[in-house]
Amino acid sequence: MRVKLYGYLRSLAGGFEIDEPIKRKMTVLEVINELLDPRLSRSLISPDSGAPSSGLLFLLNGKHVGLLNGLDTPVTDRDELAIIPVSHGG
């Protein structure tokens, strides 16, 4: 399972990419909670609602997880999860 981090998330994680094998069925949420540093995962997912923090895109193999099964979308060892902060200007 490959997780790619963009923008300010790189500095929080100490790198651009995390590549960890997974040996069981997992969801996007489990990947975030179990493969990433706890401080980083808390900044990605709201502890109160369990929803993705606003201003972040979660793409699984290039598809927005909201179009799939949200954070409950199953992942495999060959998948790639990209987490991208979105900034808006005016």
The first five atom37 places (N, CA, C, CB, O) and aatype in JSON, in Angstrom:
{
  "aatype": [12, 1, 19, 11, 10, 18, 7, 18, 10, 1, 15, 10, 0, 7, 7, 13, 6, 9, 3, 6, 14, 9, 11, 1, 11, 12, 16, 19, 10, 6, 19, 9, 2, 6, 10, 10, 3, 14, 1, 10, 15, 1, 15, 10, 9, 15, 14, 3, 15, 7, 0, 14, 15, 15, 7, 10, 10, 13, 10, 10, 2, 7, 11, 8, 19, 7, 10, 10, 2, 7, 10, 3, 16, 14, 19, 16, 3, 1, 3, 6, 10, 0, 9, 9, 14, 19, 15, 8, 7, 7],
  "atom_mask": [
    [1, 1, 1, 1, 1],
    [1, 1, 1, 1, 1],
    [1, 1, 1, 1, 1],
    [1, 1, 1, 1, 1],
    [1, 1, 1, 1, 1],
    [1, 1, 1, 1, 1],
    [1, 1, 1, 0, 1],
    [1, 1, 1, 1, 1],
    [1, 1, 1, 1, 1],
    [1, 1, 1, 1, 1],
    [1, 1, 1, 1, 1],
    [1, 1, 1, 1, 1],
    [1, 1, 1, 1, 1],
    [1, 1, 1, 0, 1],
    [1, 1, 1, 0, 1],
    [1, 1, 1, 1, 1],
    [1, 1, 1, 1, 1],
    [1, 1, 1, 1, 1],
    [1, 1, 1, 1, 1],
    [1, 1, 1, 1, 1],
    [1, 1, 1, 1, 1],
    [1, 1, 1, 1, 1],
    [1, 1, 1, 1, 1],
    [1, 1, 1, 1, 1],
    [1, 1, 1, 1, 1],
    [1, 1, 1, 1, 1],
    [1, 1, 1, 1, 1],
    [1, 1, 1, 1, 1],
    [1, 1, 1, 1, 1],
    [1, 1, 1, 1, 1],
    [1, 1, 1, 1, 1],
    [1, 1, 1, 1, 1],
    [1, 1, 1, 1, 1],
    [1, 1, 1, 1, 1],
    [1, 1, 1, 1, 1],
    [1, 1, 1, 1, 1],
    [1, 1, 1, 1, 1],
    [1, 1, 1, 1, 1],
    [1, 1, 1, 1, 1],
    [1, 1, 1, 1, 1],
    [1, 1, 1, 1, 1],
    [1, 1, 1, 1, 1],
    [1, 1, 1, 1, 1],
    [1, 1, 1, 1, 1],
    [1, 1, 1, 1, 1],
    [1, 1, 1, 1, 1],
    [1, 1, 1, 1, 1],
    [1, 1, 1, 1, 1],
    [1, 1, 1, 1, 1],
    [1, 1, 1, 0, 1],
    [1, 1, 1, 1, 1],
    [1, 1, 1, 1, 1],
    [1, 1, 1, 1, 1],
    [1, 1, 1, 1, 1],
    [1, 1, 1, 0, 1],
    [1, 1, 1, 1, 1],
    [1, 1, 1, 1, 1],
    [1, 1, 1, 1, 1],
    [1, 1, 1, 1, 1],
    [1, 1, 1, 1, 1],
    [1, 1, 1, 1, 1],
    [1, 1, 1, 0, 1],
    [1, 1, 1, 1, 1],
    [1, 1, 1, 1, 1],
    [1, 1, 1, 1, 1],
    [1, 1, 1, 0, 1],
    [1, 1, 1, 1, 1],
    [1, 1, 1, 1, 1],
    [1, 1, 1, 1, 1],
    [1, 1, 1, 0, 1],
    [1, 1, 1, 1, 1],
    [1, 1, 1, 1, 1],
    [1, 1, 1, 1, 1],
    [1, 1, 1, 1, 1],
    [1, 1, 1, 1, 1],
    [1, 1, 1, 1, 1],
    [1, 1, 1, 1, 1],
    [1, 1, 1, 1, 1],
    [1, 1, 1, 1, 1],
    [1, 1, 1, 1, 1],
    [1, 1, 1, 1, 1],
    [1, 1, 1, 1, 1],
    [1, 1, 1, 1, 1],
    [1, 1, 1, 1, 1],
    [1, 1, 1, 1, 1],
    [1, 1, 1, 1, 1],
    [1, 1, 1, 1, 1],
    [1, 1, 1, 1, 1],
    [1, 1, 1, 0, 1],
    [1, 1, 1, 0, 1]
  ],
  "atom_positions": [
    [[0.86, -1.17, 0.0], [0.0, 0.0, 0.0], [0.9, 1.22, 0.0], [-0.97, 0.0, 1.22], [1.79, 1.35, 0.83]],
    [[0.65, 2.1, -0.92], [1.43, 3.33, -1.01], [0.53, 4.51, -0.65], [2.03, 3.51, -2.44], [-0.59, 4.63, -1.16]],
    [[1.03, 5.37, 0.23], [0.33, 6.6, 0.6], [1.22, 7.76, 0.17], [0.01, 6.66, 2.14], [2.38, 7.84, 0.59]],
    [[0.68, 8.65, -0.65], [1.42, 9.84, -1.1], [0.8, 11.06, -0.44], [1.4, 9.97, -2.66], [-0.42, 11.24, -0.42]],
    [[1.67, 11.89, 0.1], [1.24, 13.09, 0.81], [1.73, 14.31, 0.07], [1.76, 13.09, 2.26], [2.85, 14.33, -0.44]],
    [[0.9, 15.32, 0.0], [1.23, 16.53, -0.74], [1.15, 17.76, 0.16], [0.28, 16.7, -1.94], [0.55, 17.73, 1.23]],
    [[1.78, 18.83, -0.3], [1.73, 20.11, 0.41], [2.3, 20.02, 1.82], [0.0, 0.0, 0.0], [3.31, 19.35, 2.05]],
    [[1.66, 20.7, 2.75], [2.15, 20.76, 4.12], [2.15, 19.39, 4.8], [1.3, 21.72, 4.93], [2.83, 19.2, 5.8]],
    [[1.39, 18.43, 4.27], [1.35, 17.1, 4.87], [2.71, 16.4, 4.79], [0.28, 16.25, 4.19], [3.04, 15.57, 5.63]],
    [[3.49, 16.75, 3.76], [4.84, 16.17, 3.64], [5.69, 16.47, 4.86], [5.53, 16.7, 2.38], [6.34, 15.59, 5.41]],
    [[5.67, 17.73, 5.28], [6.5, 18.09, 6.43], [5.98, 17.47, 7.72], [6.57, 19.61, 6.58], [6.77, 17.12, 8.59]],
    [[4.68, 17.33, 7.85], [4.12, 16.67, 9.03], [4.53, 15.21, 9.1], [2.59, 16.77, 9.03], [4.78, 14.68, 10.19]],
    [[4.61, 14.56, 7.95], [4.94, 13.14, 7.9], [6.44, 12.88, 7.8], [4.24, 12.49, 6.73], [6.89, 11.76, 8.01]],
    [[7.2, 13.92, 7.47], [8.63, 13.74, 7.3], [9.0, 13.13, 5.97], [0.0, 0.0, 0.0], [10.1, 12.59, 5.81]],
    [[8.08, 13.21, 4.99], [8.38, 12.69, 3.67], [7.17, 12.72, 2.77], [0.0, 0.0, 0.0], [6.06, 13.01, 3.2]],
    [[7.41, 12.41, 1.52], [6.39, 12.48, 0.48], [5.58, 11.19, 0.37], [7.03, 12.78, -0.85], [4.39, 11.22, 0.08]],
    [[6.24, 10.07, 0.62], [5.6, 8.79, 0.31], [5.85, 7.78, 1.43], [6.11, 8.24, -1.02], [6.94, 7.7, 1.98]],
    [[4.81, 7.03, 1.73], [4.9, 5.94, 2.7], [4.5, 4.68, 1.95], [3.99, 6.18, 3.97], [3.42, 4.62, 1.36]],
    [[5.35, 3.68, 1.99], [5.07, 2.43, 1.28], [5.16, 1.29, 2.29], [6.07, 2.21, 0.09], [6.25, 0.9, 2.7]],
    [[4.01, 0.77, 2.68], [3.93, -0.3, 3.68], [3.09, -1.44, 3.14], [3.35, 0.23, 5.02], [2.0, -1.21, 2.62]],
    [[3.57, -2.66, 3.26], [2.73, -3.79, 2.85], [1.58, -3.98, 3.83], [3.57, -5.08, 2.74], [1.74, -3.8, 5.04]],
    [[0.43, -4.35, 3.31], [-0.69, -4.72, 4.18], [-1.0, -6.19, 3.93], [-1.96, -3.81, 3.92], [-1.01, -6.66, 2.79]],
    [[-1.25, -6.89, 5.0], [-1.42, -8.34, 4.9], [-2.86, -8.79, 5.17], [-0.5, -9.02, 5.87], [-3.14, -9.99, 5.18]],
    [[-3.75, -7.83, 5.37], [-5.16, -8.17, 5.61], [-6.03, -7.13, 4.94], [-5.47, -8.24, 7.14], [-5.55, -6.1, 4.47]],
    [[-7.32, -7.41, 4.88], [-8.24, -6.44, 4.31], [-8.3, -5.22, 5.21], [-9.66, -7.06, 4.12], [-8.44, -5.33, 6.43]],
    [[-8.19, -4.06, 4.58], [-8.25, -2.79, 5.32], [-9.1, -1.8, 4.54], [-6.82, -2.22, 5.55], [-9.36, -1.97, 3.35]],
    [[-9.53, -0.76, 5.25], [-10.25, 0.34, 4.63], [-9.33, 1.55, 4.58], [-11.57, 0.67, 5.4], [-8.26, 1.56, 5.18]],
    [[-9.75, 2.57, 3.85], [-8.99, 3.82, 3.8], [-8.78, 4.36, 5.22], [-9.72, 4.88, 2.91], [-7.68, 4.77, 5.57]],
    [[-9.82, 4.35, 6.03], [-9.71, 4.85, 7.39], [-8.7, 4.04, 8.2], [-11.07, 4.83, 8.08], [-7.91, 4.62, 8.96]],
    [[-8.71, 2.73, 8.07], [-7.75, 1.9, 8.79], [-6.32, 2.18, 8.34], [-8.07, 0.42, 8.6], [-5.4, 2.19, 9.16]],
    [[-6.13, 2.4, 7.05], [-4.8, 2.75, 6.56], [-4.32, 4.04, 7.21], [-4.81, 2.9, 5.01], [-3.18, 4.13, 7.67]],
    [[-5.19, 5.03, 7.25], [-4.82, 6.32, 7.85], [-4.49, 6.15, 9.33], [-5.97, 7.34, 7.67], [-3.5, 6.69, 9.81]],
    [[-5.32, 5.41, 10.04], [-5.12, 5.26, 11.49], [-3.97, 4.33, 11.86], [-6.38, 4.75, 12.11], [-3.34, 4.52, 12.9]],
    [[-3.69, 3.33, 11.04], [-2.7, 2.31, 11.41], [-1.34, 2.47, 10.73], [-3.25, 0.97, 11.08], [-0.33, 2.07, 11.3]],
    [[-1.3, 3.05, 9.53], [-0.02, 3.15, 8.83], [0.65, 4.51, 8.99], [-0.23, 2.87, 7.37], [1.86, 4.64, 8.8]],
    [[-0.13, 5.52, 9.34], [0.43, 6.86, 9.46], [0.68, 7.2, 10.92], [-0.51, 7.9, 8.83], [0.07, 6.61, 11.82]],
    [[1.57, 8.14, 11.15], [1.86, 8.62, 12.49], [0.56, 9.12, 13.13], [2.93, 9.75, 12.45], [-0.24, 9.79, 12.46]],
    [[0.33, 8.81, 14.41], [-0.93, 9.23, 15.06], [-1.19, 10.73, 15.0], [-0.92, 8.8, 16.49], [-2.34, 11.14, 14.86]],
    [[-0.14, 11.55, 15.1], [-0.36, 13.01, 15.02], [-0.86, 13.4, 13.64], [0.94, 13.77, 15.34], [-1.72, 14.27, 13.51]],
    [[-0.32, 12.75, 12.61], [-0.76, 13.04, 11.25], [-2.19, 12.55, 11.04], [0.18, 12.39, 10.23], [-3.01, 13.28, 10.48]],
    [[-2.49, 11.34, 11.48], [-3.84, 10.82, 11.26], [-4.89, 11.66, 11.97], [-3.93, 9.36, 11.74], [-6.0, 11.81, 11.47]],
    [[-4.55, 12.23, 13.14], [-5.5, 13.1, 13.85], [-5.75, 14.39, 13.08], [-4.98, 13.43, 15.26], [-6.82, 14.99, 13.21]],
    [[-4.77, 14.83, 12.29], [-4.98, 16.05, 11.51], [-5.75, 15.78, 10.22], [-3.63, 16.7, 11.18], [-6.25, 16.71, 9.58]],
    [[-5.85, 14.52, 9.83], [-6.55, 14.16, 8.59], [-8.02, 13.83, 8.82], [-5.87, 12.99, 7.93], [-8.87, 14.08, 7.96]],
    [[-8.32, 13.27, 9.99], [-9.67, 12.83, 10.31], [-10.14, 13.55, 11.56], [-9.72, 11.29, 10.5], [-9.44, 13.59, 12.57]],
    [[-11.35, 14.12, 11.5], [-11.91, 14.81, 12.65], [-12.19, 13.81, 13.77], [-13.2, 15.57, 12.26], [-12.94, 12.86, 13.57]],
    [[-11.61, 14.02, 14.95], [-11.85, 13.09, 16.05], [-13.3, 13.09, 16.53], [-10.93, 13.4, 17.2], [-13.78, 12.1, 17.07]],
    [[-13.99, 14.2, 16.34], [-15.38, 14.29, 16.79], [-16.35, 13.55, 15.88], [-15.8, 15.73, 16.89], [-17.21, 12.8, 16.35]],
    [[-16.2, 13.76, 14.57], [-17.17, 13.19, 13.63], [-16.66, 11.94, 12.91], [-17.55, 14.22, 12.61], [-17.45, 11.15, 12.39]],
    [[-15.34, 11.76, 12.88], [-14.78, 10.65, 12.12], [-14.74, 10.92, 10.62], [0.0, 0.0, 0.0], [-14.42, 10.03, 9.83]],
    [[-15.08, 12.14, 10.24], [-15.09, 12.53, 8.83], [-13.73, 13.12, 8.44], [-16.23, 13.55, 8.55], [-12.99, 13.58, 9.31]],
    [[-13.42, 13.1, 7.15], [-12.18, 13.74, 6.71], [-12.18, 15.22, 7.08], [-11.99, 13.57, 5.19], [-13.21, 15.89, 7.01]],
    [[-11.03, 15.72, 7.47], [-10.91, 17.14, 7.77], [-11.21, 17.95, 6.51], [-9.5, 17.47, 8.32], [-10.89, 17.53, 5.4]],
    [[-11.82, 19.11, 6.71], [-12.15, 19.94, 5.54], [-10.87, 20.41, 4.89], [-13.04, 21.15, 5.95], [-9.85, 20.6, 5.56]],
    [[-10.92, 20.6, 3.61], [-9.77, 21.08, 2.87], [-8.8, 19.99, 2.43], [0.0, 0.0, 0.0], [-7.68, 20.29, 2.05]],
    [[-9.22, 18.72, 2.49], [-8.37, 17.62, 2.06], [-9.09, 16.76, 1.04], [-7.93, 16.77, 3.25], [-10.29, 16.49, 1.17]],
    [[-8.36, 16.34, 0.03], [-8.88, 15.36, -0.93], [-8.21, 14.03, -0.67], [-8.63, 15.83, -2.4], [-6.99, 13.97, -0.47]],
    [[-8.99, 12.96, -0.66], [-8.48, 11.61, -0.52], [-8.77, 10.88, -1.82], [-9.14, 10.87, 0.71], [-9.93, 10.63, -2.15]],
    [[-7.73, 10.53, -2.55], [-7.88, 9.85, -3.83], [-7.3, 8.45, -3.73], [-7.18, 10.65, -4.97], [-6.15, 8.27, -3.34]],
    [[-8.1, 7.46, -4.09], [-7.63, 6.09, -4.13], [-7.49, 5.69, -5.59], [-8.59, 5.12, -3.37], [-8.48, 5.61, -6.32]],
    [[-6.27, 5.46, -6.0], [-5.97, 5.15, -7.4], [-6.55, 6.21, -8.34], [-6.52, 3.77, -7.77], [-7.07, 5.89, -9.42]],
    [[-6.47, 7.47, -7.91], [-6.91, 8.58, -8.73], [-8.4, 8.9, -8.65], [0.0, 0.0, 0.0], [-8.86, 9.83, -9.31]],
    [[-9.16, 8.15, -7.85], [-10.6, 8.4, -7.71], [-10.9, 8.92, -6.31], [-11.42, 7.1, -7.99], [-10.42, 8.38, -5.32]],
    [[-11.7, 9.97, -6.25], [-12.09, 10.55, -4.97], [-12.84, 9.48, -4.17], [-12.98, 11.82, -5.17], [-13.78, 8.86, -4.67]],
    [[-12.43, 9.27, -2.91], [-13.05, 8.21, -2.11], [-14.53, 8.48, -1.86], [-12.32, 8.04, -0.78], [-15.29, 7.56, -1.58]],
    [[-14.95, 9.75, -1.95], [-16.36, 10.08, -1.81], [-17.22, 9.48, -2.91], [0.0, 0.0, 0.0], [-18.42, 9.27, -2.72]],
    [[-16.61, 9.2, -4.06], [-17.33, 8.56, -5.17], [-17.32, 7.04, -5.03], [-16.71, 8.97, -6.51], [-18.02, 6.34, -5.76]],
    [[-16.54, 6.54, -4.1], [-16.45, 5.11, -3.85], [-17.29, 4.81, -2.61], [-14.95, 4.63, -3.67], [-18.51, 5.01, -2.63]],
    [[-16.68, 4.35, -1.55], [-17.4, 4.05, -0.32], [-16.86, 4.9, 0.83], [-17.3, 2.55, 0.03], [-16.86, 4.47, 1.98]],
    [[-16.39, 6.1, 0.5], [-15.86, 7.0, 1.52], [-14.66, 6.39, 2.22], [0.0, 0.0, 0.0], [-13.88, 5.66, 1.62]],
    [[-14.52, 6.7, 3.5], [-13.4, 6.18, 4.28], [-13.52, 4.68, 4.52], [-13.32, 6.9, 5.6], [-12.55, 4.04, 4.95]],
    [[-14.69, 4.12, 4.25], [-14.89, 2.67, 4.39], [-14.53, 1.9, 3.12], [-16.34, 2.38, 4.76], [-14.74, 0.69, 3.05]],
    [[-13.98, 2.59, 2.13], [-13.57, 1.93, 0.89], [-12.45, 0.94, 1.17], [-13.11, 2.98, -0.16], [-11.45, 1.29, 1.79]],
    [[-12.62, -0.31, 0.74], [-11.56, -1.29, 0.96], [-10.35, -1.0, 0.09], [-12.07, -2.7, 0.69], [-10.47, -0.47, -1.02]],
    [[-9.17, -1.35, 0.6], [-7.92, -1.16, -0.14], [-7.16, -2.49, -0.21], [-7.04, -0.06, 0.53], [-7.39, -3.4, 0.6]],
    [[-6.27, -2.57, -1.19], [-5.4, -3.74, -1.31], [-3.96, -3.28, -1.24], [-5.68, -4.52, -2.65], [-3.67, -2.08, -1.23]],
    [[-3.06, -4.22, -1.18], [-1.65, -3.9, -1.09], [-1.13, -3.16, -2.32], [-0.86, -5.17, -0.89], [-0.12, -2.48, -2.25]],
    [[-1.81, -3.29, -3.44], [-1.36, -2.65, -4.69], [-1.95, -1.26, -4.9], [-1.71, -3.51, -5.86], [-1.64, -0.61, -5.9]],
    [[-2.79, -0.8, -4.0], [-3.45, 0.5, -4.16], [-2.54, 1.65, -3.76], [-4.73, 0.53, -3.34], [-1.56, 1.49, -3.04]],
    [[-2.93, 2.84, -4.26], [-2.24, 4.07, -3.9], [-3.25, 5.08, -3.39], [-1.45, 4.64, -5.12], [-4.23, 5.4, -4.07]],
    [[-3.01, 5.58, -2.21], [-3.86, 6.61, -1.59], [-3.11, 7.92, -1.63], [-4.25, 6.23, -0.13], [-2.02, 8.03, -1.05]],
    [[-3.66, 8.92, -2.29], [-3.07, 10.26, -2.31], [-3.92, 11.16, -1.42], [-2.99, 10.83, -3.78], [-5.14, 11.17, -1.51]],
    [[-3.24, 11.92, -0.57], [-3.94, 12.87, 0.32], [-3.41, 14.25, -0.01], [-3.72, 12.52, 1.85], [-2.22, 14.55, 0.14]],
    [[-4.33, 15.1, -0.49], [-3.94, 16.39, -1.05], [-4.67, 17.52, -0.35], [-4.23, 16.42, -2.56], [-5.9, 17.56, -0.36]],
    [[-3.94, 18.44, 0.25], [-4.6, 19.62, 0.82], [-5.07, 20.54, -0.31], [-3.64, 20.38, 1.81], [-4.37, 20.73, -1.31]],
    [[-6.25, 21.09, -0.12], [-6.81, 21.99, -1.13], [-6.8, 23.4, -0.53], [-8.27, 21.55, -1.56], [-7.27, 23.61, 0.59]],
    [[-6.27, 24.34, -1.29], [-6.31, 25.73, -0.83], [-7.16, 26.52, -1.8], [-4.87, 26.34, -0.72], [-7.14, 26.31, -3.01]],
    [[-7.91, 27.43, -1.24], [-8.81, 28.27, -2.04], [-8.36, 29.71, -1.92], [-10.29, 28.11, -1.59], [-7.93, 30.15, -0.85]],
    [[-8.47, 30.42, -2.98], [-8.14, 31.83, -2.97], [-9.34, 32.65, -3.42], [0.0, 0.0, 0.0], [-10.34, 32.1, -3.88]],
    [[-9.24, 33.89, -3.28], [-10.38, 34.7, -3.68], [-9.99, 36.03, -4.2], [0.0, 0.0, 0.0], [-10.84, 36.82, -4.58]]
  ]
}
